[in-house]
Amino acid sequence: MAPTNTLDITFPTDEEILITRTVNAPRHLVYRAWTTSELVRRWWPGRRGEMTVADMDFRVGGAWRYVMVAHGEFEVAFHGTYREIVPNERIVHTEVMETPGALPDSEEGAVVNTVTFEEADGGATVVRIRTNAGSKEVRDRIAKSGMEGGVREQFEIIEELAAALG
């Protein structure tokens, strides 16, 4: 397969971020890496720290919580609820950052992520993460948080994991 590791980040509306990345692995393996706690633990922190919690009650209405200790020795934690799951195709979930003063700071008004997995030529998978931040202010804070570098690292690791699973 030809390299397709370009990460594309766009802003389709004032409240949304769209991340698109083609992963050189079959869709079912990318989905497995995304939805299996032991595998999430390996990719979610990128190369920026160590995952300490990867709790996933992976079902509609189920909750998730991820915590990592970043290299700077500070803790980063997020949690949310699964709203929709279509195996190998789509996951919709809320996301709340647990840092004091973060926006939003509760499930009410939480960021909503829609992750889709689409088969592409050559056995690759196009992953799209559409984040509805609820406001331009929150969208811009997310965009300026350094998330681009972290997401880039996450996808590199997902690609490595999926290749190893295959």
HELIX and SHEET records of a PDB file:
HELIX    1   1 ARG A   27  THR A   35  1                                   9    
HELIX    2   2 SER A   37  TRP A   43  1                                   7    
HELIX    3   3 ASP A  121  GLY A  123  5                                   3    
HELIX    4   4 LYS A  136  ALA A  143  1                                   8    
HELIX    5   5 MET A  147  LEU A  165  1                                  19    
SHEET    1   A 8 LEU A   7  THR A  10  0                                        
SHEET    2   A 8 GLU A  16  VAL A  23 -1                                        
SHEET    3   A 8 THR A 125  ASN A 132 -1                                        
SHEET    4   A 8 VAL A 111  GLU A 119 -1                                        
SHEET    5   A 8 ARG A  90  MET A  97 -1                                        
SHEET    6   A 8 GLU A  75  VAL A  86 -1                                        
SHEET    7   A 8 ALA A  63  ALA A  70 -1                                        
SHEET    8   A 8 GLY A  49  MET A  56 -1                                        
END                                                                             
